[in-house]
Amino acid sequence: MARPVAVDTVSAAVLPLAAVRPHPLRRFARRYPLGAAGTFLIVAMLLLGIFANRVAPYDPVAADFGAMFIRPGPGHWFGTDAFGRDVLSRLLFGARTALVIGFASSIIGATIGAVVGVISAYFGGTTDLVLQRLVDILISFPIIILAMAIVAILGTGTINLIVAIALSFIPRAERVVRASALAIRATVYVEAARAIGAGHWRIIFRHMAPNVGAPYLVMLTAFLGQAILLEASLSFLGLGVSEPTPAWGLMLSGAAVNFARQAPWMAIFPGLAISIAVLAFNVLGDALRDALDPRLRT
């Protein structure tokens, strides 16, 4: 006859298994090493931008005409530009500019686009038809052309640049979220909410909007990289922030082009900063897509 197993014995056998279960962040890093590397780079960029006042060795806007075109080395690790300004200090403060514009424009554009997409999918009919035709008009323009047109209308400046980039993201966010919302609209819990008399806006914001969170997050990370690249492109063309504000795209324009042979570091380091930032957000977005999409899980 089998002897009964004591409860304490079972607990002692189960507890070690629970104790060795890896943390969710550790599991994410193990399954998606590129996504973890992108997250590390983004966090490092955020910290450097936030604490740029303490980390930067020099004032990023103070000109020193006696220190023009100093090569990278001790004292000026990334060299100086045509006005004698320290390139490293301007890069650190430029990270703050890029992140503020990137996060603000991406969150505004993706959120408005997601709300419009859910509303369009839920109501359908004439509402969906009108909204989709407007989206078709906006999405027919290349994103940088649309942003340039909006900046040309509103004028330059940080706020106008955020508005221009956000408006460029709205139609693309609307299309992605609307595709997911159309499938959610036909689910049983939405029909049940209608049956018990729930209002339209309660169904939209309580039952449908939270369930498009996965594509929203993936889209948001992709928009962050695009926003940084757009800000740099518009600043390079003279349609973004203006001197003496430190901005990566602005550092690539003007003197960096004119003195590319004499002082190549003026273009190399801002270009590397833009490339690393965009790459970090893109690999994080790919990892989030793989982690949140059940069809891509192994």
Secondary structure, 3 states (H helix, E strand, C coil): CCCCCCHHHHHHHHHHHHHCCCCHHHHHHHHCHHHHHHHHHHHHHHHHHHCHHHHCCCCCCCCCCCCCCCCCECCECCCECCCCCEHHHHHHHHHHHHHHHHHHHHHHHHHHHHHHHHHHHHHCHHHHHHHHHHHHHHHCCCHHHHHHHHHHHHCCCHHHHHHHHHHHHHHHHHHHHHHHHHHHHCCHHHHHHHHCCCCHHHHHHHHHHHHHHHHHHHHHHHHHHHHHHHHHHHHHCCCCCCCCCCCHHHHHCCHHHHCCCCCCHHHHHHHHHHHHHHHHHHHHHHHHHHHHCHHHCC
